[in-house]
Amino acid sequence: TLAIGLYFFQGLFDVLRSQILVRVGGRLDRQISPVAHKVVVDMPRFGYSTSEALERGRDVDTLRTFLGSQGPIALFDIPWMPVFLVFVYMLHPLLGALTLGGMVVLTLLTVATELLTRRLTGATQQAAVFRNRIADSNTRNADVIKAMGFADRAVERYTEANRDHLDLHTKSNDISGTFGAMSRVLRMILQSAILGMGAFLTIKGELSAGAIIASSVASSRALAPIDMAIGNWKQVVGARAAFAR
């Protein structure tokens, strides 16, 4: 009964945290959306295309969507990792060392994901703007393009720009997906290793049977934020770039 009550308690707080983040995103949208729209109105006067101007509004949508996703939850859970690590270490130093090693490896995977996706994310966004600029130009000049017989060439130009955007988008997703899968596999290996080491220490009489479950749960909570952050890193990079713009 106590365990079921604790699970419901955790579920309630997960719901509350999600609802709070959605409302924080909505509040941010209400505050900066008018400023972004003012920029949208002004940008064409300085030589920017309509599609480039509309990207500022999409940046606001990107920020709001990110704040309501799992990305911020992973970032908020990261400061609690040392608490779980200390708890595992108190159960047994070897289990703590194994958990710490897993945290270091997962952190290195996060850094690698950041380095590999940062440039691709910026290039993908620029390719999307260029593609949308062509689509906007073709739409505004549709009568002229049709009258002069340039419709096929206009479609071909858009297709080339869309192909470049899709290639960059695919590469970015491949990197994020690959490192996300690697982190999940590594976390499962670490969980199995911790259970195996816990069983070995129990056989030697250095650990109780209940401590095996406790160490497994605590180490899982210690490693989960990094795993979640890697899985949502593309959204983190996109939201950061949108905030900067």
C-alpha positions in Angstrom: 0.0 0.0 0.0 2.8 2.4 0.9 4.6 1.7 -2.5 1.3 2.3 -4.4 0.8 5.5 -2.5 4.3 6.7 -3.3 3.8 5.9 -7.0 0.6 7.9 -7.1 2.4 10.8 -5.2 5.2 10.8 -7.8 2.6 10.7 -10.7 0.7 13.6 -9.2 3.9 15.7 -9.0 4.8 14.7 -12.6 1.4 16.0 -13.7 1.8 19.2 -11.8 5.3 19.8 -13.1 4.1 19.3 -16.7 1.1 21.6 -16.3 3.3 24.3 -14.7 5.8 24.1 -17.5 3.0 24.4 -20.1 1.8 27.6 -18.4 5.3 29.0 -18.1 5.6 28.5 -21.9 2.2 30.2 -22.4 3.2 33.1 -20.2 6.5 33.6 -22.1 4.6 33.5 -25.4 2.2 36.2 -24.2 5.2 38.4 -23.2 7.5 38.1 -26.2 5.0 37.3 -29.0 4.0 41.0 -29.5 7.7 42.0 -29.6 8.4 39.2 -32.1 5.5 40.3 -34.3 6.7 43.9 -34.3 10.0 42.5 -35.6 8.1 40.5 -38.2 6.4 43.8 -39.4 9.7 45.7 -39.5 12.0 43.2 -41.1 10.7 43.5 -44.7 11.5 47.2 -44.6 15.2 46.3 -44.1 15.4 43.9 -47.1 14.4 40.6 -45.4 12.0 38.3 -47.1 8.6 37.5 -45.7 9.6 34.0 -44.8 12.7 35.2 -42.9 10.4 37.6 -41.0 7.9 34.9 -40.1 10.7 32.8 -38.6 10.7 35.1 -35.6 7.1 34.1 -34.9 8.1 30.4 -35.3 10.9 30.9 -32.8 8.4 31.9 -30.2 6.4 28.7 -31.0 9.6 26.7 -30.7 10.3 28.1 -27.2 6.8 27.5 -26.0 6.7 24.0 -27.3 10.1 23.2 -25.7 9.1 24.5 -22.3 6.1 22.1 -22.3 8.2 19.1 -23.4 10.5 16.6 -21.5 13.6 18.7 -22.2 13.3 21.1 -19.3 12.2 18.2 -17.0 15.5 16.5 -17.8 17.5 19.7 -17.1 15.7 20.2 -13.8 16.4 16.7 -12.7 20.1 16.9 -13.3 21.0 18.8 -10.0 19.5 15.8 -8.1 21.9 13.3 -9.6 24.6 13.8 -6.9 22.0 13.1 -4.2 21.2 9.7 -5.7 24.9 9.0 -6.3 25.8 9.7 -2.7 23.0 7.3 -1.6 24.3 4.5 -3.8 27.8 5.2 -2.6 26.6 4.9 1.0 25.1 1.5 0.2 28.5 0.3 -1.1 31.5 2.2 -2.6 31.9 -0.1 -5.5 28.3 0.5 -6.6 28.8 4.2 -6.2 32.0 4.0 -8.4 30.2 2.0 -11.0 27.3 4.6 -11.1 29.8 7.5 -11.2 31.6 5.8 -14.2 28.2 5.5 -16.0 27.4 9.2 -15.3 30.8 10.2 -16.8 30.3 8.2 -19.9 26.8 9.5 -20.4 28.0 13.0 -19.9 30.7 12.5 -22.6 27.9 11.3 -24.9 25.9 14.5 -24.2 29.0 16.6 -25.0 29.5 14.7 -28.3 25.9 15.1 -29.2 26.1 18.9 -28.6 29.3 19.3 -30.7 27.9 17.3 -33.6 24.4 18.7 -33.7 25.1 22.4 -33.0 26.4 23.2 -36.5 23.8 21.0 -38.2 20.9 22.6 -36.4 22.0 26.0 -37.5 22.5 24.9 -41.1 19.1 23.1 -41.1 17.3 26.3 -39.9 19.1 28.4 -42.6 18.1 25.8 -45.3 14.5 25.9 -44.1 14.5 29.7 -44.3 16.0 29.6 -47.8 13.4 27.0 -48.9 10.5 29.1 -47.5 11.9 32.2 -49.2 11.7 30.5 -52.5 8.2 29.2 -51.8 7.1 32.8 -50.8 8.6 34.3 -53.9 7.0 31.7 -56.2 3.6 32.4 -54.5 3.8 36.2 -54.8 4.9 36.0 -58.4 2.8 33.1 -59.5 1.0 35.0 -62.4 4.3 36.3 -63.8 6.0 32.8 -63.5 3.1 31.2 -65.3 2.9 33.8 -68.0 6.6 33.6 -68.8 6.6 29.7 -68.7 9.0 29.5 -65.8 6.7 27.3 -63.6 8.7 24.1 -64.1 12.0 25.9 -63.3 10.4 27.5 -60.2 9.3 24.1 -58.9 12.7 22.6 -59.7 14.4 25.4 -57.7 12.2 24.8 -54.8 12.7 21.0 -55.0 16.5 21.5 -54.9 16.3 23.7 -51.8 13.9 21.3 -50.1 16.2 18.4 -50.9 19.1 20.2 -49.2 17.0 20.9 -46.2 15.8 17.3 -45.9 19.4 16.1 -46.1 20.5 18.3 -43.3 17.4 17.4 -41.3 18.0 13.7 -41.8 21.7 14.0 -40.7 20.7 15.9 -37.5 18.0 13.3 -36.6 20.4 10.5 -37.3 23.0 11.9 -34.9 20.4 12.6 -32.2 18.8 9.2 -32.6 22.1 7.3 -32.6 23.4 8.9 -29.5 20.0 8.5 -27.8 19.9 4.8 -28.6 23.5 4.4 -27.4 22.7 6.1 -24.1 19.7 3.9 -23.5 21.7 0.8 -24.2 24.5 1.9 -22.0 22.0 2.7 -19.2 20.5 -0.8 -19.5 24.0 -2.3 -19.4 24.8 -0.3 -16.3 21.6 -1.4 -14.6 22.4 -5.0 -15.3 26.0 -4.5 -14.0 24.8 -2.9 -10.8 22.3 -5.7 -10.2 25.1 -8.3 -10.9 27.6 -6.5 -8.6 24.9 -6.2 -5.9 24.2 -9.9 -6.1 28.0 -10.6 -5.9 28.4 -8.4 -2.8 25.3 -10.0 -1.2 26.9 -13.4 -1.7 30.0 -12.1 0.0 28.0 -10.8 2.8 28.8 -7.1 2.2 25.3 -6.1 1.1 21.8 -7.0 2.1 19.3 -8.4 -0.4 17.1 -5.2 -0.1 20.1 -3.0 -0.9 20.3 -4.6 -4.3 16.9 -3.2 -5.3 17.6 0.1 -3.6 20.9 0.6 -5.4 19.2 -0.4 -8.8 16.4 2.1 -8.3 18.7 4.9 -7.1 21.3 4.4 -9.8 18.5 4.4 -12.4 17.3 7.8 -11.0 20.8 9.1 -11.1 21.4 8.2 -14.8 17.9 8.9 -16.1 18.3 12.8 -16.5 21.3 12.5 -18.7 19.6 9.8 -20.8 16.5 12.0 -21.2 18.6 15.0 -22.0 20.4 13.2 -24.8 17.1 12.0 -26.2 15.8 15.6 -26.2 19.0 17.3 -27.1 17.8 18.4 -30.6 14.9 20.2 -29.0 17.4 21.8 -26.5 19.6 23.1 -29.2 16.7 24.3 -31.3 15.2 26.1 -28.4 18.5 27.7 -27.5 19.0 29.0 -31.0 15.4 30.3 -31.2 15.9 32.1 -27.9 19.1 33.7 -29.2 17.4 34.9 -32.4 
